[in-house]
Amino acid sequence: MTKANSSNAPGGEAIIDVSGLSVDIAVPAGALHAVNDVSFSVGPAETLSLVGESGCGKTITSLAIMRLLPRAAKLTANHIRFDGQDLSRLNEREMTRLRGNRMGMIFQDPMTSLNPVYRIGDQLEEVYMRHRGASRKEARERAVFLLEKVGIINPGQRLTQYPHQLSGGLRQRMMIAMMLMCEPKLLIADEPTTALDVTVQVQILQLLRSLQKEFRMALILITHNLGVVARMADKVAIMYAGRVVEQGSVEDVFDRPTHPYTRGLLHCIPRHGLTAGHDRLGSIPGIVPSLVGNISGCSFRNRCSFVHDACGTGDVPLRPVSDVHDYRCLLSPEKLGETQQGVAAQ
C-alpha cells in the first residue's frame, strides 16, 4: 500500500483500511468485475470522497464494506480492516452487531431506506435499544437529543410521524440522526444530497461536517459533485470502470490532476472567471467499456487521447506522483504533458 492510501489524519491509526477489494457479480454473460483491486484508508475525523461517473463502482465499494452485497456478488480482499477487525472474515451475525452500531451508511434515497409503515420514532429507537440494550425511555431521549442536533424543530412531534409526512430534507436529517444513535466510528454517505434543493444540500453537508468533527467519525462521501469534494474532503479517490485511477489529497489531485480521466472531469466544470460565456465546456468522448469477462490493459484507453499499443495489454499499476498522490497510467506525468495548475472545483 502506498503512502497515498495511508491515513495522515490527526488522531492516529486509520479507522477503516481497505486493501485489494474486488467484487465480481455473476451475470448470464459471465462475471461482471464491478470493483477491481481498490485500496484506501480513512482516519478519525477524516473524509475520503469516492468520485466517478455512474457505474464506476462507488456504491458497490461502500456496500462491500458494509457487507450488504447481493447474493450473486463475490467479495475478495486482502483485508477490510475496521477498528482492528477484518470485516471480510466476519460472519453475518458479527456484521449485524456492527451495522448501525459502530458503522453506519446513509443511502441515496431516504424514502426507500426508511420503513413507510413505522413511525420515525420507532425506527430511531429500535437502533439504540437493539445495540445498546437501552430502555424505550432512554432511546426516546437519545432520539430527541439527536433530532435537535440535526436541526429538527419540535423533535418530539416529528417522532410520531411517518416518513411520507416529511420533506426530502427532513427525511435525510432523520437518516443522519438514525445513523448517529450509537455514535459510529465510520459513516458512509452515498450521495446524501441527491434530489434535494440546493439550499437543503448545503445545510445537509454543513451538518455532516459539524457532526463529523464533534463525534470524530471517519467519513466516506460518495458524490458526483467535485465542488462538494473540494469543500468537504481531505482525500479523494477517482474511480473509473471499477478501479481507482487517481487518489491523494484533495489539494494535490485538484492542483496537479495527472490521469487523463481526472483531467477530463475537471475540464467539464465551469470555473468562475476562467470560463467565458462563449467557451464550450469540456467533455469526455466515448462510453465506459463493458466490465464483463476478461479485462486487461487500461479501461480508459478507448476514450484517451494518449492511448498507445501498450495500453491494451497487461496490468496498469498505480504509480506515485508524490508521497501522497498516485495515478494509474503507463505514461509518466511528463509524457502526459504539463499538469494543469490551479484547478479548483466550484
MITIDREN-548690 format. One record per residue (C-alpha): residue number from 1; chain; z, x, y. Coordinates in steps of 0.2 Angstrom, whole numbers, plus 5000, padded with zeros to 4 digits. Example, Ala and Ser with C-alpha at 12.3 -4.5 7.8 and 13.67 -1.06 7.14 Angstrom:
<nodes>
+------+------+------+------+------+
: zaza : guti :    z :    x :    y :
+------+------+------+------+------+
:    1 :    A : 5039 : 5062 : 4978 :
:    2 :    A : 5036 : 5068 : 4995 :
+------+------+------+------+------+
</nodes>
This chain:
<nodes>
+------+------+------+------+------+
: zaza : guti :    z :    x :    y :
+------+------+------+------+------+
:    1 :    A : 5000 : 5000 : 5000 :
:    2 :    A : 4995 : 5007 : 5017 :
:    3 :    A : 5006 : 5008 : 5032 :
:    4 :    A : 4996 : 4993 : 5040 :
:    5 :    A : 5004 : 4982 : 5026 :
:    6 :    A : 5021 : 4988 : 5028 :
:    7 :    A : 5034 : 4979 : 5040 :
:    8 :    A : 5039 : 4988 : 5055 :
:    9 :    A : 5049 : 4974 : 5062 :
:   10 :    A : 5067 : 4977 : 5069 :
:   11 :    A : 5079 : 4971 : 5056 :
:   12 :    A : 5075 : 4981 : 5041 :
:   13 :    A : 5066 : 4978 : 5024 :
:   14 :    A : 5052 : 4965 : 5023 :
:   15 :    A : 5057 : 4948 : 5018 :
:   16 :    A : 5040 : 4944 : 5009 :
:   17 :    A : 5030 : 4959 : 5002 :
:   18 :    A : 5014 : 4954 : 4993 :
:   19 :    A : 5004 : 4967 : 4983 :
:   20 :    A : 4987 : 4964 : 4974 :
:   21 :    A : 4987 : 4945 : 4975 :
:   22 :    A : 4972 : 4937 : 4967 :
:   23 :    A : 4969 : 4918 : 4962 :
:   24 :    A : 4955 : 4913 : 4951 :
:   25 :    A : 4951 : 4895 : 4948 :
:   26 :    A : 4941 : 4888 : 4933 :
:   27 :    A : 4926 : 4878 : 4938 :
:   28 :    A : 4911 : 4872 : 4927 :
:   29 :    A : 4900 : 4887 : 4933 :
:   30 :    A : 4913 : 4900 : 4929 :
:   31 :    A : 4928 : 4907 : 4938 :
:   32 :    A : 4930 : 4905 : 4957 :
:   33 :    A : 4938 : 4920 : 4965 :
:   34 :    A : 4947 : 4911 : 4979 :
:   35 :    A : 4959 : 4926 : 4983 :
:   36 :    A : 4955 : 4944 : 4979 :
:   37 :    A : 4967 : 4958 : 4980 :
:   38 :    A : 4977 : 4953 : 4995 :
:   39 :    A : 4992 : 4963 : 5001 :
:   40 :    A : 5003 : 4961 : 5016 :
:   41 :    A : 5022 : 4961 : 5021 :
:   42 :    A : 5032 : 4952 : 5034 :
:   43 :    A : 5049 : 4957 : 5041 :
:   44 :    A : 5064 : 4947 : 5049 :
:   45 :    A : 5058 : 4938 : 5065 :
:   46 :    A : 5041 : 4945 : 5062 :
:   47 :    A : 5025 : 4934 : 5062 :
:   48 :    A : 5009 : 4938 : 5052 :
:   49 :    A : 4994 : 4927 : 5056 :
:   50 :    A : 4980 : 4924 : 5042 :
:   51 :    A : 4964 : 4921 : 5051 :
:   52 :    A : 4946 : 4917 : 5045 :
:   53 :    A : 4934 : 4903 : 5044 :
:   54 :    A : 4936 : 4888 : 5032 :
:   55 :    A : 4936 : 4893 : 5014 :
:   56 :    A : 4941 : 4911 : 5016 :
:   57 :    A : 4957 : 4909 : 5006 :
:   58 :    A : 4970 : 4907 : 5019 :
:   59 :    A : 4978 : 4891 : 5012 :
:   60 :    A : 4976 : 4897 : 4994 :
:   61 :    A : 4985 : 4913 : 4998 :
:   62 :    A : 5000 : 4903 : 5005 :
:   63 :    A : 5000 : 4891 : 4991 :
:   64 :    A : 5001 : 4906 : 4979 :
:   65 :    A : 5016 : 4912 : 4987 :
:   66 :    A : 5024 : 4895 : 4986 :
:   67 :    A : 5018 : 4894 : 4968 :
:   68 :    A : 5010 : 4877 : 4972 :
:   69 :    A : 4993 : 4881 : 4965 :
:   70 :    A : 4983 : 4868 : 4955 :
:   71 :    A : 4984 : 4869 : 4936 :
:   72 :    A : 4966 : 4876 : 4935 :
:   73 :    A : 4971 : 4891 : 4945 :
:   74 :    A : 4977 : 4908 : 4938 :
:   75 :    A : 4988 : 4919 : 4949 :
:   76 :    A : 4989 : 4938 : 4946 :
:   77 :    A : 4998 : 4950 : 4957 :
:   78 :    A : 5006 : 4967 : 4957 :
:   79 :    A : 5021 : 4958 : 4964 :
:   80 :    A : 5025 : 4944 : 4977 :
:   81 :    A : 5042 : 4951 : 4982 :
:   82 :    A : 5053 : 4939 : 4992 :
:   83 :    A : 5071 : 4944 : 4997 :
:   84 :    A : 5072 : 4955 : 4981 :
:   85 :    A : 5064 : 4943 : 4969 :
:   86 :    A : 5047 : 4944 : 4962 :
:   87 :    A : 5040 : 4926 : 4964 :
:   88 :    A : 5026 : 4929 : 4952 :
:   89 :    A : 5038 : 4931 : 4937 :
:   90 :    A : 5049 : 4916 : 4941 :
:   91 :    A : 5048 : 4900 : 4931 :
:   92 :    A : 5046 : 4883 : 4939 :
:   93 :    A : 5064 : 4879 : 4939 :
:   94 :    A : 5068 : 4895 : 4948 :
:   95 :    A : 5055 : 4892 : 4960 :
:   96 :    A : 5061 : 4874 : 4963 :
:   97 :    A : 5078 : 4882 : 4969 :
:   98 :    A : 5069 : 4892 : 4982 :
:   99 :    A : 5056 : 4880 : 4989 :
:  100 :    A : 5064 : 4870 : 5004 :
:  101 :    A : 5079 : 4881 : 5002 :
:  102 :    A : 5076 : 4899 : 5006 :
:  103 :    A : 5057 : 4897 : 5009 :
:  104 :    A : 5048 : 4883 : 5016 :
:  105 :    A : 5030 : 4878 : 5021 :
:  106 :    A : 5023 : 4866 : 5035 :
:  107 :    A : 5007 : 4859 : 5029 :
:  108 :    A : 4992 : 4854 : 5040 :
:  109 :    A : 4994 : 4836 : 5040 :
:  110 :    A : 5012 : 4829 : 5041 :
:  111 :    A : 5007 : 4811 : 5037 :
:  112 :    A : 5001 : 4816 : 5020 :
:  113 :    A : 5017 : 4828 : 5017 :
:  114 :    A : 5030 : 4815 : 5022 :
:  115 :    A : 5033 : 4801 : 5009 :
:  116 :    A : 5027 : 4785 : 5018 :
:  117 :    A : 5039 : 4774 : 5008 :
:  118 :    A : 5055 : 4783 : 5013 :
:  119 :    A : 5064 : 4784 : 5029 :
:  120 :    A : 5064 : 4800 : 5039 :
:  121 :    A : 5082 : 4802 : 5037 :
:  122 :    A : 5082 : 4800 : 5018 :
:  123 :    A : 5069 : 4814 : 5017 :
:  124 :    A : 5078 : 4826 : 5028 :
:  125 :    A : 5095 : 4823 : 5020 :
:  126 :    A : 5089 : 4825 : 5002 :
:  127 :    A : 5084 : 4843 : 5005 :
:  128 :    A : 5101 : 4848 : 5011 :
:  129 :    A : 5110 : 4838 : 4998 :
:  130 :    A : 5100 : 4845 : 4984 :
:  131 :    A : 5100 : 4863 : 4988 :
:  132 :    A : 5117 : 4864 : 4997 :
:  133 :    A : 5127 : 4851 : 4987 :
:  134 :    A : 5132 : 4843 : 5003 :
:  135 :    A : 5138 : 4825 : 5005 :
:  136 :    A : 5127 : 4812 : 5014 :
:  137 :    A : 5138 : 4813 : 5029 :
:  138 :    A : 5136 : 4832 : 5031 :
:  139 :    A : 5117 : 4830 : 5028 :
:  140 :    A : 5115 : 4817 : 5041 :
:  141 :    A : 5125 : 4828 : 5054 :
:  142 :    A : 5114 : 4843 : 5049 :
:  143 :    A : 5098 : 4832 : 5051 :
:  144 :    A : 5104 : 4825 : 5068 :
:  145 :    A : 5108 : 4843 : 5074 :
:  146 :    A : 5090 : 4850 : 5069 :
:  147 :    A : 5081 : 4835 : 5077 :
:  148 :    A : 5089 : 4839 : 5093 :
:  149 :    A : 5084 : 4857 : 5090 :
:  150 :    A : 5066 : 4852 : 5089 :
:  151 :    A : 5067 : 4842 : 5105 :
:  152 :    A : 5068 : 4824 : 5097 :
:  153 :    A : 5077 : 4811 : 5108 :
:  154 :    A : 5088 : 4799 : 5100 :
:  155 :    A : 5088 : 4808 : 5083 :
:  156 :    A : 5100 : 4795 : 5075 :
:  157 :    A : 5087 : 4781 : 5078 :
:  158 :    A : 5072 : 4792 : 5073 :
:  159 :    A : 5081 : 4795 : 5056 :
:  160 :    A : 5080 : 4776 : 5052 :
:  161 :    A : 5061 : 4776 : 5055 :
:  162 :    A : 5046 : 4778 : 5043 :
:  163 :    A : 5033 : 4791 : 5045 :
:  164 :    A : 5020 : 4779 : 5051 :
:  165 :    A : 5031 : 4774 : 5066 :
:  166 :    A : 5030 : 4791 : 5073 :
:  167 :    A : 5016 : 4800 : 5083 :
:  168 :    A : 5007 : 4815 : 5076 :
:  169 :    A : 5018 : 4827 : 5087 :
:  170 :    A : 5034 : 4819 : 5081 :
:  171 :    A : 5029 : 4820 : 5063 :
:  172 :    A : 5026 : 4838 : 5065 :
:  173 :    A : 5043 : 4841 : 5073 :
:  174 :    A : 5050 : 4831 : 5058 :
:  175 :    A : 5042 : 4843 : 5046 :
:  176 :    A : 5048 : 4858 : 5055 :
:  177 :    A : 5066 : 4851 : 5055 :
:  178 :    A : 5065 : 4847 : 5037 :
:  179 :    A : 5059 : 4865 : 5033 :
:  180 :    A : 5074 : 4872 : 5043 :
:  181 :    A : 5088 : 4861 : 5035 :
:  182 :    A : 5093 : 4875 : 5024 :
:  183 :    A : 5089 : 4890 : 5036 :
:  184 :    A : 5075 : 4898 : 5026 :
:  185 :    A : 5071 : 4916 : 5027 :
:  186 :    A : 5052 : 4913 : 5026 :
:  187 :    A : 5042 : 4899 : 5034 :
:  188 :    A : 5024 : 4897 : 5031 :
:  189 :    A : 5015 : 4886 : 5044 :
:  190 :    A : 4997 : 4881 : 5038 :
:  191 :    A : 4988 : 4876 : 5054 :
:  192 :    A : 5003 : 4867 : 5061 :
:  193 :    A : 4994 : 4861 : 5077 :
:  194 :    A : 4978 : 4853 : 5068 :
:  195 :    A : 4973 : 4837 : 5076 :
:  196 :    A : 4987 : 4837 : 5089 :
:  197 :    A : 4984 : 4836 : 5108 :
:  198 :    A : 4983 : 4852 : 5117 :
:  199 :    A : 4999 : 4849 : 5126 :
:  200 :    A : 5008 : 4845 : 5110 :
:  201 :    A : 5000 : 4860 : 5102 :
:  202 :    A : 5008 : 4871 : 5115 :
:  203 :    A : 5025 : 4863 : 5113 :
:  204 :    A : 5025 : 4865 : 5094 :
:  205 :    A : 5020 : 4883 : 5095 :
:  206 :    A : 5034 : 4887 : 5108 :
:  207 :    A : 5046 : 4878 : 5097 :
:  208 :    A : 5041 : 4888 : 5081 :
:  209 :    A : 5043 : 4904 : 5091 :
:  210 :    A : 5060 : 4900 : 5098 :
:  211 :    A : 5067 : 4894 : 5081 :
:  212 :    A : 5060 : 4909 : 5073 :
:  213 :    A : 5069 : 4921 : 5084 :
:  214 :    A : 5085 : 4910 : 5083 :
:  215 :    A : 5085 : 4910 : 5064 :
:  216 :    A : 5076 : 4927 : 5062 :
:  217 :    A : 5064 : 4920 : 5050 :
:  218 :    A : 5048 : 4929 : 5043 :
:  219 :    A : 5034 : 4918 : 5049 :
:  220 :    A : 5016 : 4917 : 5041 :
:  221 :    A : 5005 : 4907 : 5053 :
:  222 :    A : 4988 : 4901 : 5047 :
:  223 :    A : 4976 : 4897 : 5061 :
:  224 :    A : 4958 : 4897 : 5066 :
:  225 :    A : 4963 : 4900 : 5084 :
:  226 :    A : 4963 : 4918 : 5090 :
:  227 :    A : 4972 : 4913 : 5106 :
:  228 :    A : 4986 : 4907 : 5096 :
:  229 :    A : 4986 : 4923 : 5086 :
:  230 :    A : 4987 : 4933 : 5102 :
:  231 :    A : 5002 : 4923 : 5109 :
:  232 :    A : 5012 : 4921 : 5093 :
:  233 :    A : 5009 : 4935 : 5080 :
:  234 :    A : 5015 : 4953 : 5078 :
:  235 :    A : 5002 : 4957 : 5065 :
:  236 :    A : 4985 : 4949 : 5059 :
:  237 :    A : 4975 : 4949 : 5043 :
:  238 :    A : 4957 : 4944 : 5045 :
:  239 :    A : 4951 : 4936 : 5029 :
:  240 :    A : 4933 : 4933 : 5023 :
:  241 :    A : 4927 : 4927 : 5006 :
:  242 :    A : 4945 : 4928 : 4998 :
:  243 :    A : 4948 : 4946 : 5004 :
:  244 :    A : 4957 : 4954 : 5019 :
:  245 :    A : 4943 : 4963 : 5028 :
:  246 :    A : 4954 : 4970 : 5043 :
:  247 :    A : 4973 : 4970 : 5046 :
:  248 :    A : 4985 : 4978 : 5058 :
:  249 :    A : 4995 : 4975 : 5074 :
:  250 :    A : 4988 : 4961 : 5085 :
:  251 :    A : 4986 : 4973 : 5099 :
:  252 :    A : 4977 : 4986 : 5088 :
:  253 :    A : 4965 : 4974 : 5080 :
:  254 :    A : 4960 : 4964 : 5096 :
:  255 :    A : 4958 : 4980 : 5106 :
:  256 :    A : 4949 : 4990 : 5093 :
:  257 :    A : 4940 : 4977 : 5081 :
:  258 :    A : 4932 : 4988 : 5068 :
:  259 :    A : 4925 : 4977 : 5054 :
:  260 :    A : 4909 : 4968 : 5059 :
:  261 :    A : 4916 : 4951 : 5054 :
:  262 :    A : 4931 : 4954 : 5066 :
:  263 :    A : 4919 : 4958 : 5080 :
:  264 :    A : 4909 : 4943 : 5077 :
:  265 :    A : 4924 : 4932 : 5078 :
:  266 :    A : 4929 : 4939 : 5094 :
:  267 :    A : 4912 : 4938 : 5101 :
:  268 :    A : 4912 : 4919 : 5098 :
:  269 :    A : 4927 : 4917 : 5111 :
:  270 :    A : 4923 : 4913 : 5129 :
:  271 :    A : 4933 : 4926 : 5139 :
:  272 :    A : 4939 : 4921 : 5157 :
:  273 :    A : 4930 : 4932 : 5170 :
:  274 :    A : 4919 : 4940 : 5157 :
:  275 :    A : 4908 : 4926 : 5151 :
:  276 :    A : 4896 : 4920 : 5164 :
:  277 :    A : 4890 : 4902 : 5164 :
:  278 :    A : 4873 : 4906 : 5159 :
:  279 :    A : 4878 : 4918 : 5145 :
:  280 :    A : 4877 : 4912 : 5127 :
:  281 :    A : 4892 : 4913 : 5116 :
:  282 :    A : 4891 : 4925 : 5101 :
:  283 :    A : 4888 : 4918 : 5083 :
:  284 :    A : 4888 : 4925 : 5065 :
:  285 :    A : 4872 : 4921 : 5056 :
:  286 :    A : 4871 : 4916 : 5038 :
:  287 :    A : 4884 : 4907 : 5027 :
:  288 :    A : 4898 : 4913 : 5016 :
:  289 :    A : 4892 : 4918 : 4999 :
:  290 :    A : 4897 : 4910 : 4983 :
:  291 :    A : 4913 : 4916 : 4975 :
:  292 :    A : 4909 : 4910 : 4958 :
:  293 :    A : 4905 : 4923 : 4944 :
:  294 :    A : 4904 : 4942 : 4945 :
:  295 :    A : 4906 : 4949 : 4963 :
:  296 :    A : 4903 : 4967 : 4968 :
:  297 :    A : 4900 : 4976 : 4984 :
:  298 :    A : 4904 : 4969 : 5001 :
:  299 :    A : 4904 : 4950 : 5003 :
:  300 :    A : 4899 : 4951 : 5021 :
:  301 :    A : 4883 : 4961 : 5018 :
:  302 :    A : 4871 : 4946 : 5019 :
:  303 :    A : 4877 : 4942 : 5037 :
:  304 :    A : 4880 : 4960 : 5043 :
:  305 :    A : 4868 : 4970 : 5054 :
:  306 :    A : 4875 : 4986 : 5047 :
:  307 :    A : 4870 : 4982 : 5029 :
:  308 :    A : 4863 : 4996 : 5018 :
:  309 :    A : 4860 : 4999 : 5000 :
:  310 :    A : 4877 : 5005 : 4995 :
:  311 :    A : 4885 : 4989 : 5002 :
:  312 :    A : 4878 : 4979 : 4986 :
:  313 :    A : 4887 : 4989 : 4973 :
:  314 :    A : 4905 : 4994 : 4968 :
:  315 :    A : 4921 : 4990 : 4976 :
:  316 :    A : 4924 : 4992 : 4995 :
:  317 :    A : 4942 : 4998 : 4998 :
:  318 :    A : 4952 : 4996 : 5014 :
:  319 :    A : 4951 : 5011 : 5025 :
:  320 :    A : 4963 : 5017 : 5039 :
:  321 :    A : 4958 : 5016 : 5057 :
:  322 :    A : 4976 : 5021 : 5061 :
:  323 :    A : 4993 : 5021 : 5053 :
:  324 :    A : 4995 : 5003 : 5057 :
:  325 :    A : 4976 : 4997 : 5056 :
:  326 :    A : 4965 : 4995 : 5041 :
:  327 :    A : 4947 : 4988 : 5038 :
:  328 :    A : 4936 : 4985 : 5023 :
:  329 :    A : 4919 : 4994 : 5025 :
:  330 :    A : 4910 : 5008 : 5018 :
:  331 :    A : 4905 : 5015 : 5036 :
:  332 :    A : 4916 : 5024 : 5047 :
:  333 :    A : 4921 : 5017 : 5064 :
:  334 :    A : 4910 : 5030 : 5072 :
:  335 :    A : 4895 : 5024 : 5062 :
:  336 :    A : 4899 : 5006 : 5066 :
:  337 :    A : 4897 : 5011 : 5084 :
:  338 :    A : 4909 : 5011 : 5099 :
:  339 :    A : 4923 : 5000 : 5095 :
:  340 :    A : 4925 : 4986 : 5108 :
:  341 :    A : 4938 : 4989 : 5120 :
:  342 :    A : 4950 : 4977 : 5129 :
:  343 :    A : 4945 : 4961 : 5119 :
:  344 :    A : 4958 : 4948 : 5122 :
:  345 :    A : 4959 : 4930 : 5115 :
:  346 :    A : 4961 : 4915 : 5126 :
+------+------+------+------+------+
</nodes>
